[in-house]
Amino acid sequence: MVDPLKRLTNIQLSRRDRLVTYYLTGLAALIVVYTVTYNFALAQLEGVNQSIFASFEFIVQTMTTTGYGQDSGIWSHPLMFLFVAATQISGIALGFFTLRLIIIPLFTGAEVNLDNRLTSKQDHVIICEYRRDSAVLLDELRELGIEYVLISSSEEHAKELADDGYSVIDGSPQHTSAFERASIDSARAVITDAGDANVNTILTVRSIDPDIEIITLTDDSDMRDILLDTGADTVLSPHGVLGRRLAEKAISSFSSDLTDTIDIGGEIEVTEVPVQQGNRLIGTRIRDSKIREETGANIIGAWIDGELQLPPHPDAIIRSNTVLLVTGAHDALEAFSDFTQPARTLRKHERIIVAGQGEVGQAARDVVSERGLDTVTIDIEDRDGVDVVGDSGSDEILAEAGIESAGAIIIGLPDDSAALLTTVLARSLNQDIEILVRVSDTDATRKALSAGADYVLSVPRVSARMVARELRGEDVLAPASQIRLLRVPATPLVGSTLAKSGIYEKTGCRVIAIEDESGFTSAVDPQRKFTGTEHIVLVGSDESVQQFRKQFDVSPIKS
């Protein structure tokens, strides 16, 4: 049973809430002191013995200026008059203070200093000028239990986020005062995504703390060495990672080679495999897929219409945009990859079109070229690496790029509207082409899938995953994946079985492997009774893994 006193002491209050708490506590203490003093003074100076409750009533009436003077006839000593006058004056002063501190902010919407909303921070991260949908990253950190403070130079943006419950202050990350207000002295790391101001921000941080970890995000991979030389410890290029990830998924249309597998021990691996256009499984229910019988691999999860099902419902229908999460021995996963390949007759040419030659497109083109596949790049600007100059949202331009005979198209356009238009056109011109899309707005993911995309990655989600991976250091299938693997001791399950533990029901995580003295096994018996010496491997989303750690109070084992 949780100790109520311990729970109260663990409550985190914002600066404003702490100020209100201190004020109310001090006010109560002052009333008690006034009551005792008045009661004692009546007895000693005026010879009147009065109930302490009567004295309390008089003090409250006097301080709130609602007193009726019922005790005025018994005062004669000068000190009594001075004490009563002081009580009246302090009551009026406290009334004004109460009005300003509590009443006005609550009922008139008066401006409040955002610093006052911050709770006390320890071992937190400071985020500077995050430009990729701040709420996505902040939600990710909150789900992982990582404390943070976001510094935004836009007062309006900071106020909006603070009103939504995020820990945000307004200020310039090029000024030391902003970091001091964010408690940099007790922070574990600084994340900066300030664009051209990254260098200035890094130098500012280093002037305050030469040793704190600095993680920098940039859209220009050519800036990597400069940022590292300036003082960044880690430089992340989300656009480059996203482009490479899209290219790897496109290449899988022509190859059974596995990418992004994680070895969890005992020759057991986990990977994600997208179901492509023309696949024999499309339209099949999970229960009727016979994947385990045909390949030896096990389906443990699935992304269906952009939603994670862990495990997938047996009656869930596999669609062309489904991504299956599977586990098994490497041979079984290779067999599974072969099994899910579309019919070769649908791939007239092993050509991949890349729409957009920005950071995403360049990264994708490099990966495809390394694999020796034919690549055609479309961009509105005539520059190095561009094969077709024009708008990819045009039938003529897509036709010129060979859309009708291409095996896949990677759409890396920075504008979501243009990306959605290109997706619809590509699907109308080639029903069998594999379409992989980058979107800048997380909400556009579903739209892209509805428009005909097979695989969609959002810049905010990939960026948040990369930051979380750096801070957390745990296994994920890829920076673009929301799947997490967790290896923990089975001590919370001693004397219980997996069926009775309620792990899935309580957290949404699924146990996919168990390690004991005999080694690893993916054949998990739900009726097996745990002794506490085993290790279990779980898979889940960020939120479900965090929920598991809270529910079962267990720390992961570092592999």
C-alpha positions, 0 to 999 in steps of 0.5 A: 500500500502506498504511504499517503505522506510519501505520495504527498511529498512526491507531488511536483508543484510549479513555482506559482503553485509553490508560491501560493502554497507558501502564502496560504501556509504563512497566512494560516500561521499568522492568524494563529499567532495573532489569535494567541497573542490577542487572547494572551494580551486580553488576559494580561493587559485587560484582565479579561479571560476569553475563549481562544475561539472567540479571539480567533473570530475577532482576528478573522473579522478584523483582518477581513475588515468585517469586524463589528467592534464587539471587543472595543469596549474592553480595551484600555491599554495602549498596547492593545490599541496598537496591536489591533491597529497593526492587525487591521493594516496587515489584513488590508495589505494581505487582501491586496496581495491575495487579489493579485496572487490568486484572484486576478490570475484565476478569474481575469486571465491576467498574464502569468510569468511562464517561469512560475509554472515550472516544477522543480527539475533535476536531471532534465533536458533543456530543448532550444527552439525545437522546430519540428512540432514541439508537442510530438517530442515533448509527448515522447519525452513525457511518455518516457518519463524524461523531465524537460524544459523547452526554451522558445523565442516565440512568446506566443508559441511558448504560452500556447504550449504552457497552456497545454501543460508543457514545461516551456519558458520564453526566451532566447537560447543565445542568452545565458539568462534563459538557461539559468531560468531553465536550471541548467546547473541541474540538467543532464543535456541540452538539445538544440534545433535552432537552425542557423543559430545552432552555433551561437546556442552551442557556444552559449551553452559551453560558456555556462557548462563546458561538460554538459551533453549537447545534442544538435539537430540539423537539416543540413548534413554538411554542417555536421563537422562544423557543429561538432567542432563548435562543441556539440557532442552529437549531431542528428540529421533527421531528414537524412535518416528519413531518406535512407529509411524510405530508400531501404524500404523501397529497395526491399521491393526488389530484394529479400534482404532484411534491414533493421533486425535486432538480435535479442539472443538465442538466434532470435531476431525481430524486424519490421516487414512492409506488405507491398502492392501485389503481395499474395497476403493482401486481403487475407486475415491474420489467422488465415495467413499461414505465415508461421506454417510456411516460414517459421516466423511469428507475427507479434504486431502489425501497423494497420492503417497507421495504427499499431496492433500488438498483437494484431487481432486474428481477424485483422485484414492485411492491406497494402500499407500494413507493416508486420512486426515479426520474430524468429530465427534469421532463416525464418525471417528471410523466408518470411521476407521471401514469402511476402514479396509481390509477384515478380511479373508486377515489377517491370523494371527495377527502377526507383523514382525519387521526387524531390532532391532536398536532404531527404531525396539526396539521402534516398538516392545515395542508398538506392545508387549504392545498391545498383538500382536504376534511379530517376530524380525529379526536382523543380530546380535544375541541379546536380543529380536531377534527371527530370526538371519539373513539378512532380505533381504533374502527370507529364513530369511523372510520365517523363520519369517513367512512372508507369514502369517503375517499381517504386517512388520515394516522395521526399517533398517538403510541402505536404500538399504537394506530396499528397498530390504526387501520391494520388497521381502516382497511384492513378498512373501505376496501380502496382507501384510502391509509394513511400512518402515523407510528410512534415506534419504528423497529422498528414500521415493518415492522409497520405495512406488514404491517398494511396501511400504504402509507407509513410514517415513524418519528420516530427516523429522521426526527429523525436525518435532520434532524440529519444534514442540518444537520451534513452539508449535502448533498442529500437528497430530504427529511428523511424520506428515507434517499437521498443524492445525491453529486456528485464529480470522476471523478479516481479513475476516470482511465483506467478505465470505470464497468464496471471501477471496481466502484463498485456492487459495492464500495459499493452506490452507483449513478452516475446522471449524468455531467457533462463539457464537453458538459453533463449526461447521464443516459445512462451508458455503462458502457464509457466511459473517464474522463479525470478532467475529468468530474464524476459524480453518485451516488445511494445510502443513507447507508451506501453513500455513506459507503463510497464516500467511504472506498473512493475517497477523494474529497470531494464538490463543493459545488453 
